[in-house]
Amino acid sequence: MRDFIWSLSLLFAGISISFAQTNGLEKGTYLSTNKGGKIKLNLLDDNKYELVFYSGGYEIKGDSLVFLKSENTVNNRFDLSFFKDKKAKKVKIKFLNPSYYSFYIGTQKGTEAVQYQRLSDIKTKVDPDYIKIDLDFEIEKTDFLYLVYEDYNGKSDVNKYTLPKDVSEVIIDYDVAIVNDLNLAGSFDKNTKELRISDQAGKDPLVFVNEKDEKPAKTPAVVPIQTESISNWTYPGKDSFQDSYGNTVVDSIYNSLPVDSTAVPAADYSLDPPASYTKYDFKLKIEDNLKKAIESTKTASNKFLVVVVDSKNKSAKEGFNAFVKEQETQTGYNMYDSYNALYDTYNYYLAGADDQKWLKNNKITNDPSVLVLNGNGDVVAAAKSDLTTQQYQFSYYGDLYRKLQRASAFLSIDKVLKNKKTSDADLITAFNKAALLEAVYEYESEDVLINEKNGTEFVMTKTKLDQKEVAQSWKKLIEAHQKDKNVNMQLAETIIKEIKNQGFTKQFFNEERILNDTDFLAIDYLLKHSDEIENNRVAYNNTENAIHSFGNPVSEVSNALQQNLYASQDGLTGKMNKEKINSVYKKIIESGKGNFDAYRNYFYYLTQVEDQDGSNTTYLREFNTYFDATLAGTSPIEKLDAIFSGLDSSSSYSYDGWSSFKLYHSDICNNAAWTVVLKPQNANFLKDAIKWSEYSLVLSKNNPYYLDTLAQLYYKDGQAQKAIETQVLAVKYITSDVDEETANQMKEVLTKMSNGTY
């Protein structure tokens, strides 16, 4: 019940109601036109009003009062508008006034895993100063769009939408005040004449009495002699500070909230989080010379070295030490209660007199300046400023780190390609470094420009790469490792990223591509070592001081093949590519390593092609083998549950859940059976199709589509009476979800079966 009351206070907090120009306004009941639960306004006699937040029906069951779901309930929290343009290469997203709510947006191509982003993170990148009310950005062309609203009570509304193929822009509006079923119940105490209403948990009930039975208060109400509404109320000794707009704010809990470091005076490190927060005691290791500092940074693949040059400032050492202390504190809070390499991204070094030669060799003439080096000692970025000006940049949540990773990856690959003595390990590391970069979005600028006013912003080191040279080096690398007896996990991870179009080619050249000969050779490497990769994968993903993440190699390969089907071009190139894809699928299945994802994608591929005689023999034969070996037999639900429990975390169905997983299998069985109904060429599979169809109804009982399929199969198999009985059920279970044309066809089939004209 506490949640129920809180939802009301959220909905109407800070709202006052007034009327102007109300000539002709009649007394009576008015209904809100807002999206969401309907609100009633009752204008009564004597200038009285009532606001009725929730309304609906109720039932009396024994001693209980049960509230029914309102007929006006709205389940769709989002309103989408589509605009189409066949020439559009990207999809523009316009999210209207996302405000402070927890929204997420996800994209999905085909059956790939959904890629989610928090809307506030995009807002920070696109409009860091929050100048615009609406949020405008672009996404790559995709098949499905996911919109998620995360409520304060921990529940999330996840909505999946199909995007038209020629969509060019999507405008999204929303309503967070949607009222769903309240799950309220009440009980009436005849002795006290009290009606108690609570949620299902029965906590914190609201107590009502009939207005005519209301008892007078035992003592007169105590009324204050004065009431005021005061902004920024304070008293002597109450904490105060200035917000980012220069206003004095007094609020003793403010310091417990996240604060943008740019809003705090540059050299003030006194605002520590409250002692109630758990903090890991993190310490930075500050080296006493540059060589050691670079070597220390090189040991972790995700770290950069910040070099501060400030020889003319007598208090530079003091300021540097204070900055280091603040970074240790904030990093410790990010880690919470144990070390986490994810947040340990920078080392720091204050340049001294011994570093003048190094500075001169690297053409660093600005003093003060702040430099960022990678583990190889290359200057990745430089800013003409002191450390105090740049301190906000080194937050884990800042944008600088991602830009540094990209610039460093370009530098590293360029360096190893130009070095004739480069080792095989260095080449793999350079490719892997690029493959692990975050995706680049159209709205993001890759250039960090000098601020025109003060010229203090970081400028990235730019590197131009030759695409042909990169591709040839990768090909030689893959060919050189074909006879490996043991897997190179770094190489395997890089291959997976590359074949999924997320690797170095995408990062360096931002190019959509289809699988080529080198990719299929790389896939052979993954399949050859798939058992060893799977055995070492968890340990590799959890490598200390590194960030790795990839799934089961067979699942990753099959997902990449599926993705490539969408990208494959028509004509000879596309045909040859599809033949190679089919060859890989067969290799996976014949090796006995075909897991759910591999079979799912393989079946999808086979449904896209027909045999030369127009039949689906290849698909139906392969599906029947899978059905008999995996699904058929006693306890079908238990068998399916065992498969679901063994899904790899990279499988999309590990996110979609059990219901979607079960529905997939009932659908695919029905769809395979339906091809036998439709095509005489598939008649050899009639007996098999009946068992597939019967199985679909075990998983999804009384489904009219499935019943219709089974009835027609029975009839074709000579079981006319059984077919009619089944078709009667199909018609019986037709609901509003079945479109009118299909419903009429089902009824027509029943008529034909009954009069012998089917």
N, C-alpha and C positions, 0 to 999 in steps of 0.2 A: 504494500500500500504506500510505502514511502516513495517508491518510484512513481506511483500514480500521482501523488500530490506534487512531487518534484516536476513532473512533466507539465502540469498546469502552471506552476510558477515560472517555468522556462518559457512557456508559450506566451504568457501575458506579462512577463517582467518588464517594468518600465513603460507599459502602455497606458496612456490615459485617453478617455473617450470624451469628445466634445462634439457639438453639432452647431453648424452655422447655416443660415438661410433655410430654416426648417419649416417655412410656411407650407401648410398642406400636409405635414407629416401626421399620419394616422397612428393611433394606438393599435397594438396587435403584436403578432410574432413575425420577426424578420430572420431570414436564413443567410448566413455568410456565403459568399461566392468563392472564397479562397479554396485552393486545392487542399485536400486533406479532410479530416473529420469536420462535419458540418457544425457550426456554432449557431445557437439560437439566441436572439435578442428579443426579450419580451418587454414591450413598453406598456406599463400598467397605468391605472388611474393614479391621481395625486402625484404625478411626475415621478413615479417610481420605475425602476427597471430591474430586469433579471437577465443575467448571462448564463445560458445553459451550455456547458462545454460538450457533454456527451449525451447522446440520446439513442434509444433503440427499444427493442422489446424485452420482455422478461417472462420467465415461467416460474410457477410455484411448484416445487417438488418436495412433498412432505413438509418438513420444517424449514426448508431452504428456499431462498430466492435466487434464481439463476438469471444473470443478465446475458442477453443474446447479442450477437455481433450486429452492429448497426448496418442497415441496408446501404448506407452512404459511404461505407468504408472504401478507401482508395488504397490499392496495394502498390501502385507504381509510383515511386518517389521521384522519378526523373521524367522530364518532357524533352523529347528529341525532335529536332527539325533537320531534314536532309536537303542539301543542295547538290545538284549533279553537274558534272562537266567531264566529258569523256577524255579531254586533253589533260586533265589535272594529274600531276605526278605525285602529289602529296595530298593529305587530307588536313584541312584546317579545322581546328577545334576552337570553339568559342564557348567557354563556360561562364554563364552569367552570374556575377557576384558570388564567388565561392566563399567569401567571408571567412569565418574562423572555424567552420565545421570540418570534420575529418572525412574528406573525400579521397578516393583513390580511382585511378583510371588504368585499365588494362587493355592490352591488345593481344590478339591471337591469330596466327596464320594457320588455317587448316586445323590439324590436331596437335599442333605444337603446344608446349607449355605456355600459359598466359604470362605475359610480362607486365607487372604492375609498377606503378609509380604513385607516390603520394602527391596530391595536387599542390599542396603547399610547397613541396620541393621544386616543382616546375615553376611555381609562382616566384620563388626565390631566384631562380635562374633567369626567368624572362623579365620580371619586373621587381628587382630586389628592393626598390624604394617604395613599393606598393602605391604607385601613382595611379594606376588604372583600377577601376572597380571590377571590370570583367577580365577574365584570363584568356588570352589568345596565344595559341601555339600550334605547331604542326606535328603530325605523326606520319610514319610510312604507311603506304597502302596496306590494309589488313582485311581479314575476313570477318572478324568479330571484335566488338567493343564491349568492355566490361566497365560498369560504373558501380562503385561501392560506397555506401554511407556507413561509417562506423559510429555507433551511438555511444553515449557516455556510459551506458550500462553494460558495455562489452559486446552487445549484439551488433551484427553487421548485415545490412541489406546488400546482397550481391545480385546485380542485374546484368544479363548478357543480351547483347543486341547484334543482329546480323547487319552488316554494312552493305549497301548496294555497291556493285562493282565499279560503277562510274561516279561514286560519291566524291565531291570535292570539298564540302564543308559540312560540319555538324555543329548545330547550336544546341546547347544543353542548359535547361533550366531545372529547378528542383524545388522540393518542398520537404523540409525536415520535420514538419509538424503533423505528419500523417498519423492518424489514430487507427490502430489495428484492434483486433479483438482484445478487450481489456481483461478477460479472464477473471471477472469479478463475481463474487457470490455473497449472499446475505443471509442472515438468520434473524428471526424476530423473537424477542423474549416477552412472553405474554405477561409476566409479572411486572417487569419494569417498563414494558411497552417501548423498549428500545430496539431499533433496527440497526444491526451491526453489519457493515459492508467491508470486505477485505479482498485482497488478491488470493491466488491459490495457496500461497505460503501461509496465509492467515495472520500475518504480522501487522501490527499498527492499524487496527481496524478504525474506520470512521463510524461514529455513533450518531444516529439520527433519532429524533423523536417527532411525533406528529405535532404540527404547529399548534393545534388546539389543545394538546396535552402538555405543552412546554411548561416546565415548572419555573416559577420566579426565582431569581437568585436569592440565596439566604442573606447575603449582605449587599448593600449598594455597591455598584461598580466604582472603583477609584479612578477618577479622571485627572490627568496631568493639568497643571495650571497653565502650562505653556508648551507648545510643540513647534519645532522648527526643522526644516530640511537644510542641512549644511554640507557643502562640498568640501572635501579634504579636511574633515574634522580632525582636530588634534588637541593635545594638552601638553604641558611642559614635560619634557623627557621622552615624548613619543618620537620614534625614528622618523626622519624626513630626508628627502633627496629630490633630485631633479630628474624628470623623465627626459626622453630624447627630444622633446619639443621645448625644453627649458622651463617647464612648469614644475612648481614644487609639489611633490606628492607625499602624502603621509599615510603609510600603510605598513604595519609591522610585519606583514607576511611577504612583502614585495621581494625581499632578498632571497626568498625560497623559490622564486620563479626564474626561468631562463632569461638572461639579459643579453641583448646584442652588445658585443664588446665595443662597437663603435660609439655607443651612447654613453660610455663611461669615460671620464677624463683619462687622457692617454697614459699618465704615469701612476694612476691610482690603482693599487693592487689590494686595497684594504677590504673590499666587499667580498669576504669569503662566504661560501654557502653555509647554512646552519649546521650545527654539530649533529643534528638528528640524521643527516644524510650519511649513508655508508660510502666510504672512500677507500680505494686501494692505495697503499702508500707507495706511489710510483716515484722513481728517481731517475733523472736523466744523467748519463755519464758524459761529462764535459771534458774533452781531451785538452792537453796542454800544447799540442802542436797540430798543424793542419794534416800532416800525413796520417797520424793516428786517427784523426777525426774522419778522414775519408775511408780508411780501412774499417773503422767501426761501422760506418754507414753501409759499406759494401756487404756486410754479413747478413743484412736483411734486404730482401728484394723489393720491399714496399716502402723503403725509407729514403729521405732526402736530407742533405746537409745544408743548413742555413749558416752562411758565413757573413758575419757583421764586420764591416769596415768603418771605423769611427775614431781615427787616431787623433783628431783635433779636439775631441770632446774629453775634458778631464774627468767627467763623471760617467764615461761610457761603461767602465767596468761595473760600477754600482748599478747603473740602469740595466745592464745585461744580466746581472745576477738576480735582480728583482723580476725581470721578465722570465728567466728560467724557473724561478720559484712559482710564478703564476702558472706557467705551462705545466709544471709537475702537478700542481693542485687540480687544474681543470682536467688533465688527462686521467688523473686518479679517480675523479668523479665519473668520468665517462666509462672507465673500466669497472666501476662499481665495487666489487669485492675480490676480484682476482685479475691477474695480468691478461690482457687481450691485445694481441699484435695489431688488430684492426685500428686501434686508436694511437698506436705508437708509430707515428709517421715521419717525425722530424728529429734530427740531431742538431745541435747548435754549437757554434764555435766563434769566438771573438778573435779576429785577426790582430796580430801584433807586429812588432818591428821585424821579426824573423820571416815574415810572409811577404815582404815587399818585392822580392824577386819573383815570387809566384804571381803576384798581382800584376807586375809589369809584363811577364810572359803571356798572361791572359788578357792583356790590354785593359785592365781595370784601373781607370784613372780617377773615378769619382770618389770623393771622400767628404761626407759619409756615403755609403752605399750598402745595400743588402743583396747578397748573391745566394742562389740556390744551386747546389751541385748534386749530381747523381752519384751512385756508388763507384763509378769509374773516374770521378773527379772532373767530369765535364760540367761546364757552366750551362745550366738549363734555363735560368732566368736571372734578370738583374733589375734592380730598382735604384734610382738616384734619390735615396732618402735614408733617414736614420731608422733604427729598429722600432722606436716608439710609434712612428707613423704606420708601420707595416704590421704591428702586432696582431691586429684583428684577422689578418690573412691566414694565420697559422692554426686557426680553429679547425678541428676535424670536420666540422660541418661547412666549412668555407669551400669556395669554388676553385681556389688556387691549386689545391692538391691534384685534382683531376687534370687540370691543364698541364701541370708539371709532368705527370705520368705520360701524357701524350707526347709532349716535346722530347722527353727523355727516350721514349720508345723509337721515335724517328732518328734521334742522334745515334742510338745504340745500333740499329740495323744498318745505318749508313756507314758507321765506323767499321763494323765487321765485314761488310761487303767490300769495302775499299782496302782492307788489310789482307794481303795475300797469305799471311801466316796465321790467319784466324783458325782457331781450333773448331772441331765439330761441335764440341760442347758450348762454345761461345755463340756459335751460329744458332743452335737450338734455343739457347737462353734468350737471344735477341728476338727471334720469332715468337717465342712464348710470351715475352714481355709485352709485345704489341697485341697478341691475341687476347690477353687478359684485361685490356682497356675497356672502360665503360662505353656503351653505345653513344654515338654522336647524334644529336637531334638537329633538325634543320634550323630551328630558331636560335641555336647556340652559335656564338661567334668563336672561331678558333684563334682569332687574333686578339692579343691583349694590347690595346693602344695606349700611348702615353697620354696622361691627363693633360689637356691643353692649359689648365690653370696653373698647376704646380709641377707637372712633369715627374710625379713620384710613383706612378704605377709600374708594376712589374712588366717587363718586356721579355717575351719568350724567344729562345733561340730557334730560328727557323731552319728546316732541312728539307730539301727537295729530293725525292727519290725517283729512280727510274723503274717503272712498273715491269718492264720486260726483264731487267736485271734481277729484280726481286723474285719474279716467277721462276726464272731459270735456276737461281740458287736454291729455291725451295724444291724444285724438281730433282736436282742433284742430291739434295739431302735425303729425300724420300727414297730414291733409288739406292743410295748407299746403305740404307738400313733395312732393305728387304730381307737380308739373310741373318738378321740379328737373332741370337738364341734367346736373349732376355729382353724384355721390354724396357724402353726408355720412357718413364712416366711423363716427363716434361714434353717429349715429342708427341706422345699419345694425346695429351691434353690439348696441345696446339693443333693437332689434326682434327680433333672433335670440334674445336671452335671454328676451324677453317671450313669444314664441310657443312657446317650449320650456317655459313655465311655471317659469322660473327668474329672471324679471325683477323689476321693481319691485313689481308687484301681489303676487307671492308673498312678497317681502321685507317689504313694508309691512303686508300684511293676512293673510299666511299662509293663503291660500285656494286650493283646487284649482279650476280653471276650465277651460272649453272655449273654443275659438276663437270670437271674436265678429266683427261686421262691421268693426270697427276693425282687428282682427288681419289679416283677409283683405285689407284695403286696404294695410296695412303689408307684407304678403307681396308684393303687386303692386310695391311700391317696391323690394323686394329683387330680384325677378326682372327688373325693368326695368334695374337697374344691376348685374346679377350679374357681367357680364364685368369691369366696372371694379372691383367689390369684390374679385373674385378676383385681379386684377392688383395691387391695393394691399394685399391682406390680410397677406402675410408682413411687409412693411415696417411696417404698422400694429401688428401683434402684437408687433413688436420695438421699438416706440417707447421711447426712453430715458426713464427716470423715470416709467414707467407700466406697468401690468400688464394686458395684453389677451390674449385667446385665443378665437378662434372659427374654425370650419372653412369649407370650401367652401360658399358661400351656397345653392346648389341642394341640396346634401346636407343642410344644416341645415334648410331648408324642408321637404324630404321627411321627415326624421326627426321634425320637429314635427307634421306631418300624421299620421304614423304613431302618434305618442304620443297625439294627439287622438282617434284612432279608439277607443282604450281608454277615454278619458274621456267620449266622446259619450254623451248620454242617449238612451234610447228615446223614441218618440213623435215629434211634429211637429218639435220643435227638433233632435233628433238626426238626423232624416231630412234636414232642410234643411242641417244642418251637413255631412253626408256628401256631399250633392250639390255643395256648394261645394268640398269637398276633391277630389272627382273632377274638378271644373272646373280646379283648380290643377294637378293631375297632368297633365291633357290639355294645358294651356298649356305646361308644362315639356317634355313629350314633343314637341309640335308645333314648339316653338322650336328643337329639335335640341340642347338642353342637358341631355337626360336622361342622367345618369351612372348608374353601377351602383346607388348608393343610391336614386336616384329611381325607377328601374325596379323594384328589389326591393320598395320600399314600395308602389309602384303596383300591382304584381302581388298583393301581400298584400291590398290594399284590394279588388281585383277578385274575389279568391277568396271574399270575405265577402258578395258580392251575386250574385244570379242574374238572368238576363234574364227578361222576362215569360213566355216560353215554357218556362221551367224549364231552359234550356240555359246553357252558359257561353261563348256565342259571343263576347261582348265580350272576356272575359279571354283566350280561346284565340287570337283574332285578334291582339290586342296582343302576346301572348307569341310568336306565330309571327313577327311582324314583328321583334321583338327577337332571336329566335333566328337568323333568316336574316341579319340585318344584323351581328350581333355574334359569334355562336358557330359558325355553320355554316362548312363548308369544310375545307381541309386543315390539318394541324397544330393540332388543337383544343387540346392542352395548351399549346402556345406562345401561342395566341391568348388563352387564359384567363390565362396568366401575365402577359401584357402588360397586361391589365385590372387584375390584382391589383397589379402594380408601380405602376400609376397611381392607386391608391386614395388618397383624401385621408386625412390622419391622424385626422380626426373619424369616419371610418367604423369601425363596430364590428369589421369583418373585418380591419382593419389591426392590431387587437389579437389577434383570434382565430387569425389565421395562415392560411397557404396551404391546409393540409389542410381546415380548416372552410370556406374559400372554395370549394374544389373540390367538397366534399361538398354545399354549398348548390346548386351548379349541377346536379350529378347528381340531387339530390333534386327540384329544381323541374321538371326535364325529365321525370322519372319521374311526378311528381304530376300534371303537366299531361296526360301521356299516359294516366294512369290514369282521368282524368275521361271520356276517350273510351271506355274500356272499360266504365265504369259506366253512362253515360247514352246512350241511343239518340239523344237530341236533339243530341249532339255528333258524330254519325257523319260529318258533312261534313269533319271534321278527321282522318279515319282515316289517310290517307297522311302527313300532317304528324306525327301522333302516333307513327308508326313511326320516323321519323327522329329525333324527340326521344328516344324510348326507346333507340334504337341509340346515340345520343350519350351517354346516361347510363351505358351499359355500357363506353363508351370511357374514361370518367373513373373508374368504379368497377367493375372487372372481376369477373365471377362473383358479383355480388350477386343472391341468390335472389329478392328482391322485384322488382328490375328485370327479371330474366329472366322472371318470371311475367307481368309487364305486357306485355313484348314478345311473348311466346308467344301471349297472348290477342289481341293486336292482329293478329299474323300470321294467326291462325285466322279472325278477323272479316274479314280482307282476302282470304280464300280460299286462303291458303298453308298448308294443313293439315299437310303433312309437315314443313315448316320450323317450324311451331308446335309440333308434337310433339317434335321434336329440341330445341327451345329449352326446352320445359317439362321434359324429362328433365334438362337441366342445372340448372334451377331447383330440382328436387327433390334432385338430387345435392349441391348446395351449401347445403342447409339445415343450419344450425348450431344450437347451443343458444341463440343470440341470437334466433332466430325463435320466437315464441310457438307453443304447441301447436296452437291453433285455426287459425292462419294456415298452419302446416305441413300440417295435415290438408286444408285447402282447396286448397293447391297440389297435393297428391297426388290429390285428387278431380278437379281440373281435368284432370290428366294422364290419369286413367282415362277421363273423358268424351271427351277428344279422341281417345284411342286407339280407343274403341268407337263413335265417331261420334255420341255423344249430347250433345256440348257445345252 
